[in-house]
């Protein structure tokens, strides 16, 4: 009898044409200044269009609407994934410790510069952060950190 009552409540009092996101959670930083968020879409698991509804329904994060970058069905629960690229200071990396490493080789006309990548989130993909905090290349030196490398034109080399 309780099951019938709950079933009747859901179908009689929950508007069928309204959807909303719930349980919005921030996850890890994915790239420079960008963090992934996930949320559950409150829609009927029997709705055959729930994945299209997911992609068309914005979630409000930091006061702005965001549409999912992808949706997935987890045993009838629709999960939206959002890439939020503003107001995420924990995901902002920067370069420090300018080091002029000298000419790459005599006559090369290139100077080698290095800087350390700071504020890199723990266990983050350093190559992704390096690519989005642009450097010519990056090297990960265990214990010491991630260093960006630039090879700039210098006619004195």
OpenMM code with the backbone's topology and positions (N, CA, C; nanometers):
from openmm import Vec3, app, unit

residues = "UNK UNK UNK UNK UNK UNK UNK UNK UNK UNK UNK UNK UNK UNK UNK UNK UNK UNK UNK UNK UNK UNK UNK UNK UNK UNK UNK UNK UNK UNK UNK UNK UNK UNK UNK UNK UNK UNK UNK UNK UNK UNK UNK UNK UNK UNK UNK UNK UNK UNK UNK UNK UNK UNK UNK UNK UNK UNK UNK UNK UNK UNK UNK UNK UNK UNK UNK UNK UNK UNK UNK UNK UNK UNK UNK UNK UNK UNK UNK UNK UNK UNK UNK UNK UNK UNK UNK UNK UNK UNK UNK UNK UNK UNK UNK UNK UNK UNK UNK UNK UNK UNK UNK UNK UNK UNK UNK UNK UNK UNK UNK UNK UNK UNK UNK UNK UNK UNK UNK UNK UNK UNK UNK UNK UNK UNK UNK UNK UNK UNK UNK UNK UNK UNK UNK UNK UNK UNK UNK UNK UNK UNK UNK UNK UNK UNK UNK UNK UNK UNK UNK UNK UNK UNK UNK UNK UNK".split()
positions = [
    Vec3(0.0811, -0.1191, 0.0000),
    Vec3(0.0000, 0.0000, 0.0000),
    Vec3(0.0863, 0.1267, 0.0000),
    Vec3(0.1972, 0.1253, 0.0750),
    Vec3(0.2887, 0.2392, 0.0787),
    Vec3(0.3490, 0.2648, -0.0589),
    Vec3(0.3841, 0.1580, -0.1298),
    Vec3(0.4426, 0.1716, -0.2635),
    Vec3(0.3451, 0.2402, -0.3570),
    Vec3(0.2190, 0.2019, -0.3522),
    Vec3(0.1159, 0.2633, -0.4368),
    Vec3(0.1010, 0.4104, -0.4014),
    Vec3(0.1054, 0.4435, -0.2737),
    Vec3(0.0937, 0.5832, -0.2304),
    Vec3(0.2082, 0.6681, -0.2813),
    Vec3(0.3317, 0.6201, -0.2706),
    Vec3(0.4485, 0.6932, -0.3206),
    Vec3(0.4403, 0.7076, -0.4714),
    Vec3(0.4042, 0.5996, -0.5412),
    Vec3(0.3910, 0.6012, -0.6869),
    Vec3(0.2866, 0.7049, -0.7287),
    Vec3(0.1720, 0.7075, -0.6607),
    Vec3(0.0658, 0.8033, -0.6919),
    Vec3(0.1133, 0.9453, -0.6650),
    Vec3(0.1861, 0.9685, -0.5554),
    Vec3(0.2371, 1.1014, -0.5235),
    Vec3(0.3285, 1.1533, -0.6343),
    Vec3(0.4207, 1.0686, -0.6784),
    Vec3(0.5161, 1.1090, -0.7823),
    Vec3(0.4432, 1.1460, -0.9108),
    Vec3(0.3472, 1.0664, -0.9512),
    Vec3(0.2807, 1.0910, -1.0783),
    Vec3(0.1693, 1.1951, -1.0701),
    Vec3(0.1143, 1.2189, -0.9522),
    Vec3(0.0075, 1.3170, -0.9417),
    Vec3(0.0584, 1.4568, -0.9069),
    Vec3(0.1700, 1.4653, -0.8356),
    Vec3(0.2142, 1.5954, -0.7880),
    Vec3(0.3455, 1.6435, -0.8488),
    Vec3(0.4191, 1.5597, -0.9181),
    Vec3(0.5431, 1.6017, -0.9822),
    Vec3(0.5125, 1.6368, -1.1272),
    Vec3(0.5328, 1.7630, -1.1669),
    Vec3(0.5049, 1.8011, -1.3050),
    Vec3(0.5907, 1.7194, -1.4010),
    Vec3(0.5280, 1.6668, -1.5036),
    Vec3(0.5995, 1.5811, -1.5973),
    Vec3(0.6883, 1.6606, -1.6931),
    Vec3(0.6592, 1.7888, -1.7124),
    Vec3(0.7360, 1.8660, -1.8088),
    Vec3(0.8470, 1.9487, -1.7438),
    Vec3(0.8693, 1.9342, -1.6140),
    Vec3(0.9744, 2.0097, -1.5470),
    Vec3(1.0915, 1.9178, -1.5125),
    Vec3(1.2090, 1.9661, -1.5421),
    Vec3(1.3295, 1.8937, -1.5033),
    Vec3(1.4213, 1.9912, -1.4312),
    Vec3(1.5027, 1.9391, -1.3446),
    Vec3(1.5966, 2.0220, -1.2700),
    Vec3(1.7161, 1.9367, -1.2310),
    Vec3(1.8262, 2.0037, -1.2055),
    Vec3(1.9477, 1.9356, -1.1598),
    Vec3(1.9498, 1.9332, -1.0087),
    Vec3(2.0020, 1.8252, -0.9530),
    Vec3(2.0191, 1.8159, -0.8083),
    Vec3(2.1547, 1.7524, -0.7792),
    Vec3(2.1940, 1.7603, -0.6542),
    Vec3(2.3211, 1.7025, -0.6085),
    Vec3(2.4392, 1.7492, -0.6931),
    Vec3(2.4449, 1.8796, -0.7193),
    Vec3(2.5565, 1.9342, -0.7971),
    Vec3(2.6818, 1.9294, -0.7106),
    Vec3(2.7872, 1.8645, -0.7642),
    Vec3(2.9128, 1.8488, -0.6904),
    Vec3(3.0298, 1.8910, -0.7776),
    Vec3(3.1246, 1.9600, -0.7169),
    Vec3(3.2478, 1.9912, -0.7900),
    Vec3(3.3415, 1.8722, -0.7778),
    Vec3(3.4138, 1.8458, -0.8843),
    Vec3(3.5098, 1.7361, -0.8850),
    Vec3(3.6493, 1.7948, -0.9027),
    Vec3(3.7272, 1.7411, -0.9904),
    Vec3(3.8665, 1.7829, -1.0020),
    Vec3(3.8867, 1.8859, -1.1126),
    Vec3(4.0002, 1.9533, -1.1049),
    Vec3(4.0407, 2.0455, -1.2105),
    Vec3(4.0813, 1.9617, -1.3322),
    Vec3(4.0359, 2.0037, -1.4480),
    Vec3(4.0649, 1.9268, -1.5685),
    Vec3(4.1651, 1.9956, -1.6596),
    Vec3(4.1711, 2.1268, -1.6530),
    Vec3(4.2622, 2.2055, -1.7350),
    Vec3(4.2722, 2.3431, -1.6698),
    Vec3(4.3480, 2.4344, -1.7291),
    Vec3(4.3681, 2.5672, -1.6721),
    Vec3(4.2340, 2.6345, -1.6406),
    Vec3(4.2142, 2.6736, -1.5143),
    Vec3(4.0969, 2.7479, -1.4675),
    Vec3(3.9642, 2.6759, -1.4904),
    Vec3(3.9660, 2.5452, -1.5083),
    Vec3(3.8442, 2.4696, -1.5386),
    Vec3(3.8292, 2.3509, -1.4437),
    Vec3(3.7101, 2.3397, -1.3877),
    Vec3(3.6806, 2.2298, -1.2957),
    Vec3(3.5578, 2.1555, -1.3467),
    Vec3(3.5585, 2.0228, -1.3280),
    Vec3(3.4429, 1.9434, -1.3674),
    Vec3(3.3421, 1.9401, -1.2527),
    Vec3(3.2172, 1.9581, -1.2884),
    Vec3(3.1060, 1.9423, -1.1953),
    Vec3(3.0172, 1.8306, -1.2493),
    Vec3(2.9510, 1.7593, -1.1607),
    Vec3(2.8529, 1.6586, -1.2012),
    Vec3(2.7244, 1.6842, -1.1237),
    Vec3(2.6119, 1.6442, -1.1842),
    Vec3(2.4815, 1.6612, -1.1206),
    Vec3(2.3865, 1.5539, -1.1709),
    Vec3(2.2836, 1.5293, -1.0937),
    Vec3(2.1791, 1.4342, -1.1319),
    Vec3(2.0614, 1.5114, -1.1897),
    Vec3(2.0065, 1.4603, -1.2989),
    Vec3(1.8893, 1.5213, -1.3599),
    Vec3(1.7642, 1.4571, -1.3028),
    Vec3(1.6757, 1.5398, -1.2491),
    Vec3(1.5500, 1.4892, -1.1937),
    Vec3(1.4486, 1.4754, -1.3065),
    Vec3(1.4474, 1.3601, -1.3665),
    Vec3(1.3517, 1.3286, -1.4713),
    Vec3(1.3162, 1.1809, -1.4592),
    Vec3(1.2079, 1.1449, -1.5165),
    Vec3(1.1630, 1.0062, -1.5062),
    Vec3(1.2597, 0.9115, -1.5763),
    Vec3(1.2925, 0.8030, -1.5108),
    Vec3(1.3804, 0.7030, -1.5716),
    Vec3(1.3121, 0.6327, -1.6875),
    Vec3(1.1811, 0.6484, -1.7003),
    Vec3(1.1079, 0.5850, -1.8098),
    Vec3(1.0925, 0.6781, -1.9300),
    Vec3(1.1415, 0.8004, -1.9174),
    Vec3(1.1313, 0.8953, -2.0283),
    Vec3(1.2329, 0.8557, -2.1354),
    Vec3(1.1866, 0.8212, -2.2555),
    Vec3(1.2804, 0.7774, -2.3597),
    Vec3(1.3696, 0.8902, -2.4120),
    Vec3(1.3379, 1.0149, -2.3803),
    Vec3(1.4146, 1.1302, -2.4293),
    Vec3(1.5037, 1.1916, -2.3215),
    Vec3(1.5264, 1.1188, -2.2127),
    Vec3(1.5985, 1.1782, -2.0994),
    Vec3(1.7404, 1.2221, -2.1326),
    Vec3(1.8074, 1.1560, -2.2266),
    Vec3(1.9442, 1.1982, -2.2607),
    Vec3(1.9412, 1.3284, -2.3420),
    Vec3(1.8435, 1.3445, -2.4291),
    Vec3(1.8297, 1.4710, -2.5028),
    Vec3(1.7904, 1.5839, -2.4080),
    Vec3(1.7037, 1.5516, -2.3119),
    Vec3(1.6643, 1.6511, -2.2120),
    Vec3(1.7872, 1.6930, -2.1319),
    Vec3(1.8713, 1.5985, -2.0987),
    Vec3(1.9942, 1.6276, -2.0245),
    Vec3(2.0800, 1.7294, -2.0991),
    Vec3(2.1052, 1.7049, -2.2263),
    Vec3(2.1913, 1.7941, -2.3038),
    Vec3(2.1291, 1.9329, -2.3237),
    Vec3(1.9968, 1.9426, -2.3121),
    Vec3(1.9272, 2.0695, -2.3364),
    Vec3(1.8945, 2.1462, -2.2083),
    Vec3(1.9300, 2.0911, -2.0917),
    Vec3(1.8928, 2.1539, -1.9651),
    Vec3(2.0157, 2.2136, -1.8977),
    Vec3(2.0167, 2.3457, -1.8793),
    Vec3(2.1331, 2.4073, -1.8131),
    Vec3(2.1284, 2.3894, -1.6614),
    Vec3(2.2456, 2.3858, -1.6018),
    Vec3(2.2599, 2.3905, -1.4557),
    Vec3(2.3213, 2.5264, -1.4235),
    Vec3(2.2835, 2.5829, -1.3117),
    Vec3(2.3381, 2.7127, -1.2724),
    Vec3(2.4509, 2.6911, -1.1726),
    Vec3(2.5712, 2.7306, -1.2142),
    Vec3(2.6907, 2.7200, -1.1305),
    Vec3(2.7544, 2.8582, -1.1268),
    Vec3(2.7846, 2.9066, -1.0088),
    Vec3(2.8387, 3.0413, -0.9883),
    Vec3(2.7468, 3.1469, -1.0492),
    Vec3(2.6160, 3.1186, -1.0492),
    Vec3(2.5189, 3.2162, -1.0966),
    Vec3(2.4985, 3.2223, -1.2469),
    Vec3(2.5634, 3.1353, -1.3219),
    Vec3(2.5521, 3.1365, -1.4676),
    Vec3(2.5022, 3.0011, -1.5177),
    Vec3(2.4252, 3.0026, -1.6286),
    Vec3(2.3783, 2.8748, -1.6842),
    Vec3(2.4896, 2.8043, -1.7608),
    Vec3(2.4974, 2.6742, -1.7440),
    Vec3(2.5958, 2.5915, -1.8148),
    Vec3(2.5251, 2.4668, -1.8662),
    Vec3(2.5521, 2.4314, -1.9906),
    Vec3(2.4963, 2.3097, -2.0472),
    Vec3(2.5992, 2.1981, -2.0325),
    Vec3(2.5540, 2.0764, -2.0169),
    Vec3(2.6477, 1.9648, -1.9969),
    Vec3(2.7370, 1.9426, -2.1190),
    Vec3(2.8607, 1.9040, -2.0913),
    Vec3(2.9516, 1.8646, -2.1997),
    Vec3(2.9224, 1.7213, -2.2419),
    Vec3(2.8665, 1.6436, -2.1480),
    Vec3(2.8233, 1.5069, -2.1796),
    Vec3(2.7255, 1.4607, -2.0729),
    Vec3(2.6466, 1.3600, -2.1095),
    Vec3(2.5491, 1.3004, -2.0174),
    Vec3(2.5688, 1.1494, -2.0171),
    Vec3(2.5379, 1.0879, -1.9073),
    Vec3(2.5457, 0.9421, -1.9002),
    Vec3(2.4282, 0.8875, -1.8201),
    Vec3(2.3923, 0.7663, -1.8511),
    Vec3(2.2829, 0.6975, -1.7831),
    Vec3(2.3450, 0.5946, -1.6891),
    Vec3(2.3295, 0.6170, -1.5595),
    Vec3(2.3795, 0.5234, -1.4588),
    Vec3(2.2611, 0.4504, -1.3975),
    Vec3(2.2276, 0.3390, -1.4569),
    Vec3(2.1169, 0.2546, -1.4089),
    Vec3(1.9878, 0.3339, -1.3941),
    Vec3(1.9567, 0.4163, -1.4927),
    Vec3(1.8327, 0.4924, -1.4922),
    Vec3(1.8459, 0.6332, -1.4382),
    Vec3(1.9552, 0.6636, -1.3698),
    Vec3(1.9793, 0.7991, -1.3212),
    Vec3(2.0659, 0.8717, -1.4236),
    Vec3(2.0191, 0.9866, -1.4685),
    Vec3(2.0928, 1.0634, -1.5689),
    Vec3(2.1895, 1.1573, -1.4979),
    Vec3(2.3166, 1.1473, -1.5339),
    Vec3(2.4234, 1.2283, -1.4755),
    Vec3(2.4768, 1.3215, -1.5839),
    Vec3(2.4822, 1.4506, -1.5515),
    Vec3(2.5402, 1.5487, -1.6427),
    Vec3(2.6784, 1.5889, -1.5950),
    Vec3(2.7686, 1.6081, -1.6903),
    Vec3(2.9053, 1.6529, -1.6608),
    Vec3(2.9220, 1.7931, -1.7184),
    Vec3(2.9734, 1.8833, -1.6372),
    Vec3(2.9852, 2.0233, -1.6752),
    Vec3(3.1301, 2.0691, -1.6596),
    Vec3(3.1822, 2.1385, -1.7582),
    Vec3(3.3172, 2.1961, -1.7517),
    Vec3(3.3012, 2.3446, -1.7215),
    Vec3(3.3288, 2.3832, -1.5981),
    Vec3(3.3094, 2.5212, -1.5541),
    Vec3(3.4444, 2.5923, -1.5614),
    Vec3(3.4515, 2.6949, -1.6473),
    Vec3(3.5800, 2.7609, -1.6723),
    Vec3(3.5821, 2.9068, -1.6266),
    Vec3(3.5131, 2.9354, -1.5177),
    Vec3(3.5227, 3.0685, -1.4568),
    Vec3(3.5025, 3.0533, -1.3061),
    Vec3(3.5587, 3.1468, -1.2324),
    Vec3(3.5470, 3.1472, -1.0859),
    Vec3(3.5978, 3.0180, -1.0225),
    Vec3(3.7061, 2.9645, -1.0754),
    Vec3(3.7677, 2.8423, -1.0206),
    Vec3(3.9151, 2.8699, -0.9885),
    Vec3(3.9434, 2.9521, -0.8861),
    Vec3(4.0830, 2.9901, -0.8586),
    Vec3(4.1736, 2.8730, -0.8208),
    Vec3(4.1174, 2.7648, -0.7678),
    Vec3(4.2004, 2.6483, -0.7328),
    Vec3(4.2600, 2.5831, -0.8566),
    Vec3(4.2051, 2.6129, -0.9734),
    Vec3(4.2502, 2.5494, -1.0971),
    Vec3(4.3372, 2.6418, -1.1824),
    Vec3(4.3729, 2.7580, -1.1293),
    Vec3(4.4524, 2.8540, -1.2050),
    Vec3(4.6002, 2.8317, -1.1750),
    Vec3(4.6726, 2.7844, -1.2750),
    Vec3(4.8171, 2.7659, -1.2613),
    Vec3(4.8887, 2.8912, -1.3126),
    Vec3(5.0133, 2.9056, -1.2718),
    Vec3(5.0933, 3.0200, -1.3180),
    Vec3(5.2406, 2.9810, -1.3144),
    Vec3(5.3207, 3.0598, -1.3846),
    Vec3(5.4645, 3.0327, -1.3950),
    Vec3(5.5404, 3.1201, -1.2968),
    Vec3(5.6461, 3.0653, -1.2363),
    Vec3(5.7311, 3.1436, -1.1466),
    Vec3(5.8763, 3.0990, -1.1622),
    Vec3(5.9669, 3.1795, -1.1091),
    Vec3(6.1085, 3.1431, -1.1072),
    Vec3(6.1748, 3.1457, -1.2438),
    Vec3(6.1644, 3.2569, -1.3141),
    Vec3(6.2250, 3.2713, -1.4466),
    Vec3(6.3735, 3.2349, -1.4436),
    Vec3(6.4123, 3.1398, -1.5287),
    Vec3(6.5530, 3.0990, -1.5382),
    Vec3(6.5988, 3.1060, -1.6831),
    Vec3(6.7015, 3.1835, -1.7070),
    Vec3(6.7629, 3.1899, -1.8398),
    Vec3(6.8693, 3.0811, -1.8433),
    Vec3(6.8442, 2.9772, -1.9203),
    Vec3(6.9354, 2.8636, -1.9270),
    Vec3(7.0446, 2.8830, -2.0323),
    Vec3(7.0451, 2.9993, -2.0971),
    Vec3(7.1472, 3.0293, -2.1967),
    Vec3(7.1056, 2.9840, -2.3361),
    Vec3(7.1997, 2.9928, -2.4276),
    Vec3(7.1751, 2.9527, -2.5660),
    Vec3(7.1622, 2.8006, -2.5749),
    Vec3(7.0749, 2.7536, -2.6628),
    Vec3(7.0581, 2.6085, -2.6770),
    Vec3(7.1847, 2.5462, -2.7338),
    Vec3(7.2513, 2.6180, -2.8234),
    Vec3(7.3793, 2.5741, -2.8807),
    Vec3(7.4403, 2.6936, -2.9527),
    Vec3(7.5691, 2.6916, -2.9689),
    Vec3(7.6364, 2.8000, -3.0393),
    Vec3(7.5865, 2.8060, -3.1841),
    Vec3(7.5427, 2.9243, -3.2256),
    Vec3(7.4922, 2.9408, -3.3619),
    Vec3(7.3470, 2.9008, -3.3801),
    Vec3(7.2786, 2.8578, -3.2739),
    Vec3(7.1393, 2.8115, -3.2855),
    Vec3(7.0395, 2.9259, -3.3018),
    Vec3(7.0787, 3.0441, -3.2553),
    Vec3(6.9906, 3.1604, -3.2550),
    Vec3(6.8662, 3.1382, -3.1681),
    Vec3(6.8770, 3.0472, -3.0701),
    Vec3(6.7673, 3.0180, -2.9769),
    Vec3(6.8176, 3.0230, -2.8327),
    Vec3(6.7380, 3.0850, -2.7455),
    Vec3(6.7674, 3.0915, -2.6030),
    Vec3(6.6679, 3.0023, -2.5297),
    Vec3(6.7159, 2.9312, -2.4286),
    Vec3(6.6352, 2.8375, -2.3509),
    Vec3(6.5956, 2.9044, -2.2197),
    Vec3(6.4643, 2.9154, -2.1974),
    Vec3(6.4092, 2.9735, -2.0743),
    Vec3(6.3278, 2.8652, -2.0036),
    Vec3(6.3352, 2.8623, -1.8703),
    Vec3(6.2542, 2.7689, -1.7917),
    Vec3(6.1839, 2.8432, -1.6799),
    Vec3(6.0633, 2.7939, -1.6452),
    Vec3(5.9902, 2.8429, -1.5297),
    Vec3(5.9116, 2.7279, -1.4696),
    Vec3(5.8919, 2.7346, -1.3379),
    Vec3(5.8184, 2.6296, -1.2664),
    Vec3(5.6686, 2.6575, -1.2731),
    Vec3(5.5885, 2.5525, -1.2942),
    Vec3(5.4435, 2.5627, -1.2978),
    Vec3(5.3907, 2.5523, -1.1545),
    Vec3(5.3278, 2.6590, -1.1078),
    Vec3(5.2786, 2.6665, -0.9694),
    Vec3(5.1282, 2.6444, -0.9635),
    Vec3(5.0813, 2.6075, -0.8463),
    Vec3(4.9394, 2.5840, -0.8163),
    Vec3(4.8809, 2.4698, -0.8984),
    Vec3(4.9642, 2.3734, -0.9330),
    Vec3(4.9176, 2.2556, -1.0062),
    Vec3(4.8432, 2.1645, -0.9083),
    Vec3(4.7151, 2.1351, -0.9339),
    Vec3(4.6395, 2.0505, -0.8408),
    Vec3(4.7023, 1.9115, -0.8271),
    Vec3(4.6904, 1.8539, -0.7080),
    Vec3(4.7449, 1.7225, -0.6787),
    Vec3(4.6876, 1.6191, -0.7748),
    Vec3(4.7715, 1.5359, -0.8305),
    Vec3(4.7366, 1.4286, -0.9248),
    Vec3(4.6758, 1.4792, -1.0554),
    Vec3(4.6915, 1.6075, -1.0853),
    Vec3(4.6395, 1.6617, -1.2112),
    Vec3(4.7286, 1.6187, -1.3270),
    Vec3(4.6731, 1.6195, -1.4459),
    Vec3(4.7468, 1.5874, -1.5677),
    Vec3(4.8357, 1.7071, -1.6020),
    Vec3(4.9613, 1.7008, -1.5636),
    Vec3(5.0495, 1.8165, -1.5818),
    Vec3(5.0642, 1.8545, -1.7287),
    Vec3(5.0582, 1.7576, -1.8191),
    Vec3(5.0715, 1.7893, -1.9615),
    Vec3(4.9540, 1.8738, -2.0097),
    Vec3(4.8341, 1.8449, -1.9603),
    Vec3(4.7158, 1.9243, -1.9975),
    Vec3(4.7286, 2.0667, -1.9437),
    Vec3(4.7715, 2.0802, -1.8184),
    Vec3(4.7879, 2.2138, -1.7615),
    Vec3(4.8999, 2.2893, -1.8310),
    Vec3(5.0051, 2.2205, -1.8678),
    Vec3(5.1149, 2.2843, -1.9399),
    Vec3(5.0661, 2.3357, -2.0753),
    Vec3(4.9879, 2.2570, -2.1446),
    Vec3(4.9380, 2.2958, -2.2768),
    Vec3(4.8424, 2.4141, -2.2685),
    Vec3(4.7689, 2.4264, -2.1578),
    Vec3(4.6731, 2.5356, -2.1462),
    Vec3(4.7283, 2.6549, -2.0684),
    Vec3(4.8508, 2.6457, -2.0204),
    Vec3(4.9250, 2.7579, -1.9618),
    Vec3(5.0490, 2.7690, -2.0500),
    Vec3(5.0341, 2.8058, -2.1750),
    Vec3(5.1231, 2.7682, -2.2844),
    Vec3(5.2745, 2.7796, -2.2604),
    Vec3(5.3386, 2.6738, -2.2938),
    Vec3(5.4846, 2.6650, -2.2986),
    Vec3(5.5178, 2.5847, -2.4235),
    Vec3(5.6410, 2.5936, -2.4694),
    Vec3(5.6804, 2.5120, -2.5853),
    Vec3(5.6793, 2.3647, -2.5488),
    Vec3(5.7242, 2.3347, -2.4270),
    Vec3(5.7214, 2.1975, -2.3772),
    Vec3(5.7279, 2.2020, -2.2253),
    Vec3(5.6987, 2.0888, -2.1636),
    Vec3(5.7076, 2.0787, -2.0180),
    Vec3(5.7807, 1.9514, -1.9816),
    Vec3(5.8444, 1.9570, -1.8671),
    Vec3(5.9117, 1.8396, -1.8155),
    Vec3(5.8746, 1.8267, -1.6683),
    Vec3(5.8426, 1.7048, -1.6261),
    Vec3(5.8079, 1.6776, -1.4874),
    Vec3(5.9303, 1.6192, -1.4192),
    Vec3(5.9845, 1.6926, -1.3239),
    Vec3(6.1020, 1.6475, -1.2504),
    Vec3(6.0546, 1.6036, -1.1117),
    Vec3(6.0530, 1.4716, -1.0845),
    Vec3(6.0031, 1.4250, -0.9553),
    Vec3(6.0661, 1.5014, -0.8392),
    Vec3(5.9864, 1.5295, -0.7415),
    Vec3(6.0190, 1.6051, -0.6201),
    Vec3(6.0259, 1.7556, -0.6488),
    Vec3(6.0842, 1.7977, -0.7599),
    Vec3(6.1050, 1.9400, -0.7883),
    Vec3(5.9870, 2.0044, -0.8582),
    Vec3(5.9076, 1.9296, -0.9312),
    Vec3(5.7895, 1.9867, -0.9938),
    Vec3(5.7922, 1.9846, -1.1449),
    Vec3(5.6994, 2.0598, -1.2024),
    Vec3(5.6825, 2.0683, -1.3471),
    Vec3(5.7422, 2.1997, -1.3944),
    Vec3(5.8234, 2.1908, -1.4988),
    Vec3(5.8888, 2.3087, -1.5547),
    Vec3(5.8495, 2.3259, -1.7003),
    Vec3(5.8125, 2.4501, -1.7331),
    Vec3(5.7846, 2.4848, -1.8713),
    Vec3(5.9139, 2.5296, -1.9374),
    Vec3(5.9261, 2.4992, -2.0651),
    Vec3(6.0456, 2.5371, -2.1398),
    Vec3(6.0046, 2.6175, -2.2623),
    Vec3(6.0783, 2.7249, -2.2851),
    Vec3(6.0563, 2.8088, -2.4033),
    Vec3(6.1897, 2.8205, -2.4758),
    Vec3(6.1813, 2.8204, -2.6064),
    Vec3(6.3000, 2.8376, -2.6912),
    Vec3(6.2711, 2.9587, -2.7791),
    Vec3(6.3261, 3.0729, -2.7379),
    Vec3(6.2929, 3.1973, -2.8044),
    Vec3(6.4065, 3.2425, -2.8962),
    Vec3(6.3684, 3.3185, -2.9971),
    Vec3(6.4683, 3.3710, -3.0915),
    Vec3(6.5619, 3.4666, -3.0207),
    Vec3(6.6918, 3.4479, -3.0433),
    Vec3(6.7934, 3.5369, -2.9894),
    Vec3(6.9099, 3.5355, -3.0862),
    Vec3(6.9274, 3.6440, -3.1591),
    Vec3(7.0334, 3.6493, -3.2619),
    Vec3(7.1728, 3.6557, -3.2011),
    Vec3(7.1830, 3.6687, -3.0701),
    Vec3(7.3128, 3.6669, -3.0029),
    Vec3(7.3600, 3.5242, -2.9739),
    Vec3(7.2745, 3.4270, -2.9974),
    Vec3(7.3132, 3.2884, -2.9691),
    Vec3(7.3738, 3.2238, -3.0935),
] * unit.nanometer
topology = app.Topology()
chain = topology.addChain("A")
for resn in residues:
    res = topology.addResidue(resn, chain)
    for name in ("N", "CA", "C"):
        topology.addAtom(name, app.Element.getBySymbol(name[0]), res)
